Amino acid sequence: MPFFFFLSIYGLYLEGNVNMQPIILDLFKKQRKYLSTFLRVILKNYYYENGSIIELNNYLLYKLLDAASEDNEEELNWSF
């Protein structure tokens, strides 16, 4: 369930609704078992439509890795 919620708010975030950022960051802290899934979604949409989204995604990636380093960095994985 958190995955679909993340997809919804992340989609809004990519479309320019920066008000979604605190909600996304809260998900990173409260739904740590989904961090690998969140990471894959962000990497898949890294370039999205324009170059300015890269900076927003970089910030989210930084915060995601920060949240992962607190407890479960061993469980954080992704594949290409």
JOPE-V863130 format. One record per residue. RES is the residue in one letter. D_LAST is the distance of its C-alpha to the last C-alpha in whole Angstrom. Layout:
RES/D_LAST  RES/D_LAST
This chain:
M/24  P/23  F/19  F/21  F/23  F/21  L/19  S/23  I/24  Y/20  G/21  L/25  Y/23  L/21  E/25  G/27  N/28  V/28  N/30  M/27  Q/26  P/28  I/27  I/23  L/24  D/26  L/24  F/22  K/25  K/26  Q/23  R/21  K/20  Y/17  L/16  S/13  T/13  F/14  L/12  R/9  V/12  I/13  L/10  K/9  N/13  Y/13  Y/15  Y/17  E/20  N/22  G/21  S/23  I/21  I/19  E/21  L/21  N/18  N/18  Y/21  L/19  L/16  Y/19  K/21  L/18  L/18  D/22  A/22  A/20  S/21  E/25  D/24  N/21  E/18  E/18  E/17  L/14  N/11  W/7  S/4  F/0
